[in-house]
Amino acid sequence: MKTYDLAIIGAGPAGMTATTAACAQGASVCLLDEQQTPGGQIYRSLNHCDEQRGAILGEDYLYGKTLIDPLSTIDADQTFGATVWRIDENGHIYFSTHGQAHRIQARHIIIATGALERASPVPGWTLPGVMTVGAAQILIKSSGLITEGAVLAGTGPLLYTVAVQLISAGSPPTAIVDTQQPANYVTAAKYLPSALARAATLKKGLGYLAKIRSAGIPFYRAAGDLTIEGSTAAQALSFSHKGHTVRLQTDNVLLHQGVIPNTQLTRSLRLKHEWNRAQRCFHPQTSDWGISSQSNISIAGDGGGIGGAIAAQAEGHVAALGALQSLSLITTEQRDAGAQPHRQTLKKEAGLRRFLDALYPVPEEVMRPSDHTIICRCEDVTAGEIRSFVKAGCTGPNQTKAFGRCGMGPCQGRYCGTTVTEILAAENKLSHDAVGAYRVRAPIKPITLGELASLTGTGD
Ligand SMILES: Cc1cc2nc3c(=O)[nH]c(=O)nc-3n(C[C@H](O)[C@H](O)[C@H](O)COP(=O)(O)OP(=O)(O)OC[C@H]3O[C@@H](n4cnc5c(N)ncnc54)[C@H](O)[C@@H]3O)c2cc1C
């Protein structure tokens, strides 16, 4: 079995910078990612991007080359197409590539597994023809496939980014249905002074909105009660707007309500997590150096709390320095001096994030969907059924599994988990921390028995 000083899971901005920073200090490092190439969500498939696709995806996407290129000059073991499905408390990491399982060991592990799009459970969201905005962007990044004639519904910076990318691709959305409310501007205003440290980013966001406006795309503000109509596939999106019900015919709806940390691995390790009220999600508890409640495990990037790509990059540096110091590979002075510029970046990004969190909150209808809305799409469990479990005495997410198989499908609660916690907290009048989350067990992603068996007799 191969052993390393440091293993890094996830090759997004956080994992890539952590790898480069750790190698620069002479540590033995292993980087694993389930994608075929480095980049993470934001810089996905950048290595295969031609000029035309680059022009569609824009300069923020192309910036990723500054993080990806150094990976080819450093001495780290880098394995792509590697899905990590178990980490144990002794630093063993189990992963699969091409149907073959492997095991390695590291003295310290940085989990940099990023974010997932928050589920947007509205009536009809499971119909064919409905995807997330992020999924439509993945199609562009990985295959150059452009979603045509889509209605984008929800809110948040990624929704506007993808709208602009679709415009640049010559296939503008047919409408944008925004759930952001005017009151959100008032709430966000108090965070504007701290966000101004990132004035260029704010200006870019305003530029996106101007581009959407000048493309003449119908823009419905302060929309609510989103419902996707259709019996076997999406046929229309209806919603309330200025006191009326609007119905838009479409067979392509792209939903978005921000992103939340991907906590499957950190949960499976039983690390301590807490509820973030502003971002309405759980994240693992960490020290200023990204070290979790288990001293040999650190978290960097969006997986530790949503901060965005620039913050993830800075956190990767800080976490690598923190890990190397804890392994006595660098001194405390080296760690502190090395982290200083990245801490300044993090301070500015935190100011911007507070503003964005207040400006684009999750609407009530997504946190507590109507009774007939499906929540667990793997097992077809509705919000009404979850509420009926509560009436029968169910207090926590794990019990919903026994009551009705909620969260027991192939996604293992990744998508429904946060909504289930929201519903149980509201129905039982308990705090989200008191309700908790699904107990996640390895393997965190489906693997075959053949893969499992392939571990034996290989010396791994
Ligand atoms: C679909 C989607 C699209 C986004 N697009 C944009 C965008 O265009 N612009 C923008 O500013 N922000 C975007 N974001 C937000 C953006 O992802 C983050 O701010 C930034 O990428 C976070 O960086 P990170 O390093 O923390 O994680 P990520 O970039 O998400 O990287 C995490 C990496 O971990 C890997 N991973 C996860 N689990 C495992 C596992 N079990 N085994 C092995 N590897 C694993 C993933 O394959 C991924 O490469 C997007 C988010 C999502 C969910």
The ligand as an SDF file (V2000), in Angstrom:
LIG
                    3D

 53 58  0  0  0  0  0  0  0  0999 V2000
  -22.4650   22.4830  -11.0520 C   0  0  0  0  0  0  0  0  0  0  0  0
  -21.7050   23.6710  -10.5250 C   0  0  0  0  0  0  0  0  0  0  0  0
  -21.2250   24.6300  -11.3970 C   0  0  0  0  0  0  0  0  0  0  0  0
  -20.5170   25.7360  -10.9240 C   0  0  0  0  0  0  0  0  0  0  0  0
  -20.0780   26.6660  -11.8110 N   0  0  0  0  0  0  0  0  0  0  0  0
  -19.4650   27.7810  -11.3510 C   0  0  0  0  0  0  0  0  0  0  0  0
  -19.0610   28.8210  -12.2370 C   0  0  0  0  0  0  0  0  0  0  0  0
  -19.2540   28.7310  -13.4440 O   0  0  0  0  0  0  0  0  0  0  0  0
  -18.4810   29.9190  -11.7090 N   0  0  0  0  0  0  0  0  0  0  0  0
  -18.2500   30.0460  -10.3640 C   0  0  0  0  0  0  0  0  0  0  0  0
  -17.7060   31.0610   -9.9270 O   0  0  0  0  0  0  0  0  0  0  0  0
  -18.6080   29.0710   -9.5170 N   0  0  0  0  0  0  0  0  0  0  0  0
  -19.2220   27.9650   -9.9670 C   0  0  0  0  0  0  0  0  0  0  0  0
  -19.6300   26.9980   -9.0910 N   0  0  0  0  0  0  0  0  0  0  0  0
  -19.2770   27.1520   -7.6840 C   0  0  0  0  0  0  0  0  0  0  0  0
  -17.8580   26.5710   -7.6450 C   0  0  0  0  0  0  0  0  0  0  0  0
  -17.9490   25.1790   -7.7440 O   0  0  0  0  0  0  0  0  0  0  0  0
  -17.0470   26.8190   -6.4540 C   0  0  0  0  0  0  0  0  0  0  0  0
  -17.0760   28.0810   -5.9020 O   0  0  0  0  0  0  0  0  0  0  0  0
  -15.5880   26.3790   -6.6270 C   0  0  0  0  0  0  0  0  0  0  0  0
  -15.3900   25.5320   -7.7230 O   0  0  0  0  0  0  0  0  0  0  0  0
  -15.2570   25.6420   -5.3760 C   0  0  0  0  0  0  0  0  0  0  0  0
  -14.0170   25.0600   -5.5000 O   0  0  0  0  0  0  0  0  0  0  0  0
  -13.6410   23.7660   -4.6520 P   0  0  0  0  0  0  0  0  0  0  0  0
  -12.2080   23.4860   -4.9390 O   0  0  0  0  0  0  0  0  0  0  0  0
  -14.0460   23.9290   -3.2400 O   0  0  0  0  0  0  0  0  0  0  0  0
  -14.5670   22.6110   -5.2180 O   0  0  0  0  0  0  0  0  0  0  0  0
  -14.8990   22.0890   -6.6800 P   0  0  0  0  0  0  0  0  0  0  0  0
  -14.4390   23.0090   -7.7240 O   0  0  0  0  0  0  0  0  0  0  0  0
  -16.3200   21.7050   -6.6620 O   0  0  0  0  0  0  0  0  0  0  0  0
  -14.0300   20.7650   -6.7960 O   0  0  0  0  0  0  0  0  0  0  0  0
  -14.3340   19.6250   -6.0510 C   0  0  0  0  0  0  0  0  0  0  0  0
  -13.7680   18.4330   -6.7610 C   0  0  0  0  0  0  0  0  0  0  0  0
  -13.9180   17.3030   -5.9000 O   0  0  0  0  0  0  0  0  0  0  0  0
  -14.2030   16.1920   -6.6990 C   0  0  0  0  0  0  0  0  0  0  0  0
  -14.8810   15.1940   -5.8610 N   0  0  0  0  0  0  0  0  0  0  0  0
  -16.0190   15.3440   -5.1560 C   0  0  0  0  0  0  0  0  0  0  0  0
  -16.3060   14.2060   -4.4950 N   0  0  0  0  0  0  0  0  0  0  0  0
  -15.3340   13.3180   -4.8100 C   0  0  0  0  0  0  0  0  0  0  0  0
  -15.0900   11.9610   -4.4530 C   0  0  0  0  0  0  0  0  0  0  0  0
  -15.8840   11.2760   -3.6130 N   0  0  0  0  0  0  0  0  0  0  0  0
  -14.0060   11.3440   -4.9910 N   0  0  0  0  0  0  0  0  0  0  0  0
  -13.1770   12.0050   -5.8280 C   0  0  0  0  0  0  0  0  0  0  0  0
  -13.3600   13.3060   -6.1960 N   0  0  0  0  0  0  0  0  0  0  0  0
  -14.4240   13.9390   -5.6810 C   0  0  0  0  0  0  0  0  0  0  0  0
  -15.0900   16.7200   -7.8110 C   0  0  0  0  0  0  0  0  0  0  0  0
  -15.0160   15.8890   -8.9530 O   0  0  0  0  0  0  0  0  0  0  0  0
  -14.4910   18.1010   -8.0550 C   0  0  0  0  0  0  0  0  0  0  0  0
  -13.5740   18.0930   -9.1280 O   0  0  0  0  0  0  0  0  0  0  0  0
  -20.3110   25.8750   -9.5400 C   0  0  0  0  0  0  0  0  0  0  0  0
  -20.7990   24.9070   -8.6610 C   0  0  0  0  0  0  0  0  0  0  0  0
  -21.4870   23.8130   -9.1360 C   0  0  0  0  0  0  0  0  0  0  0  0
  -22.0070   22.7910   -8.1630 C   0  0  0  0  0  0  0  0  0  0  0  0
  1  2  1  0
  2  3  1  0
  2 52  2  0
  3  4  2  0
  4  5  1  0
  4 50  1  0
  5  6  2  0
  6  7  1  0
  6 13  1  0
  7  8  2  0
  7  9  1  0
  9 10  1  0
 10 11  2  0
 10 12  1  0
 12 13  2  0
 13 14  1  0
 14 15  1  0
 14 50  1  0
 15 16  1  0
 16 17  1  0
 16 18  1  0
 18 19  1  0
 18 20  1  0
 20 21  1  0
 20 22  1  0
 22 23  1  0
 23 24  1  0
 24 25  2  0
 24 26  1  0
 24 27  1  0
 27 28  1  0
 28 29  2  0
 28 30  1  0
 28 31  1  0
 31 32  1  0
 32 33  1  0
 33 34  1  0
 33 48  1  0
 34 35  1  0
 35 36  1  0
 35 46  1  0
 36 37  1  0
 36 45  1  0
 37 38  2  0
 38 39  1  0
 39 40  1  0
 39 45  2  0
 40 41  1  0
 40 42  2  0
 42 43  1  0
 43 44  2  0
 44 45  1  0
 46 47  1  0
 46 48  1  0
 48 49  1  0
 50 51  2  0
 51 52  1  0
 52 53  1  0
M  END
$$$$
